[in-house]
Amino acid sequence: MDIKITKTTSPKTKPTGPLGFGKIFTDHMFVMEYTEGKGWHDAEIVPYQNLSLAPSAMVFHYGQEMFEGLKAYKGADGKTRLFRPEMNAKRTNASNERLCIPELPVEYFVEAVKAVVKVDEDWIPTEPGTSLYIRPFIIATDEFLGVAPSKTYKFIIILSPSGAYYASGLAPVGIWIEDEYVRAVKGGMGFAKTGGNYAASLIAQVKAHDDGYSQVLWLDGVERKYIEEVGAMNIFFKIDGKIVTPMLNGSILPGITRNSVIQLCKSWGLEVEERKISVDELLDAQKNGKLEEVFGTGTAAVISPVGKLRYCNDVMTINGGEIGPVSQKIYDSITGIQNGTVEDTFGWITEVK
Ligand SMILES: *Cc1c(COP(=O)(O)O)cnc(C)c1O
């Protein structure tokens, strides 16, 4: 893939204060076009800028779009590392297939990510816990109000330096088990990373926030009985010594962190079960003192310990509201591999050179 690079003539001043998440963008972005009959073409890195799209562009009307999320980490050794980027590339194509977006070759995706990160490498923050968040996405661009797959698309990658998720240690969060709204059903697009799933989730998130909970835990869309996942994280439980997580059933996003946590726990000799988990099972385990740890997994936070779980009139406090030992060990291992301080025995790291 040939990438034409046009560098900015007016670089922005880099932020000095707290970075937060998703509000600051680097100097450059990657853009590539798709045209039916021609395939993916005109890969470019250009100064970060607004897009020019017709108001009739299809993405605005029927939501044909997908996105990904990964990070670049700068180690104390000065190396820039990506965590399993080929997994994001493969998941892109799983999302694309569901959304009738043309396939994007895995090597194009990985090459594009590496190239744009390289150009903006000096934007990667170096404070402990910070990283460069990478947001690849594809939008449908045909000027057409008919309902059909678009014949043209844009693949874009933007970069955002992001602060440490946890300012002072891994603070457990309160989670709201949603009993009214649902996010996805089997046969729908829950397994795809697409804006529509998030649009459907906002109303419950607002409700949970109003009640003092930071995230929503979704139940299955049919019986509202089985645990699916958190807003932007997969969910894990430690019940009676075993690690348990909902199996991938078509309505859950197959998280790369989820997959990594399963592999890590198995490598430590822990028993891991991927299966259906009902809310009743959790309530029972809690009553019997067997619900030992609960944590979310995702690229943004790696591990998000859950200290409190609310379901209707029940509020479960997990591990006294403190982070559990397995959650902490997973967090330390994965962040260590990402920063280059823990040996990458799984071959998860791709260096940006
Ligand atoms: C991105 C995402 C996750 C986490 O996936 P990772 O690959 O681990 O970052 C979980 N659930 C949803 C709905 C997501 O969009």
The ligand as a Gaussian input file, in Angstrom:
#p B3LYP/6-31G(d) Opt

LIG

0 1
 C      -14.936000      -2.003000      22.153000
 C      -15.953000      -2.646000      23.018000
 C      -15.601000      -3.556000      24.036000
 C      -14.174000      -3.850000      24.442000
 O      -13.372000      -4.380000      23.426000
 P      -11.791000      -4.304000      23.514000
 O      -11.342000      -4.883000      22.228000
 O      -11.382000      -5.115000      24.679000
 O      -11.425000      -2.864000      23.677000
 C      -16.622000      -4.183000      24.744000
 N      -17.922000      -3.905000      24.469000
 C      -18.291000      -3.021000      23.517000
 C      -19.738000      -2.786000      23.277000
 C      -17.326000      -2.364000      22.769000
 O      -17.702000      -1.480000      21.836000

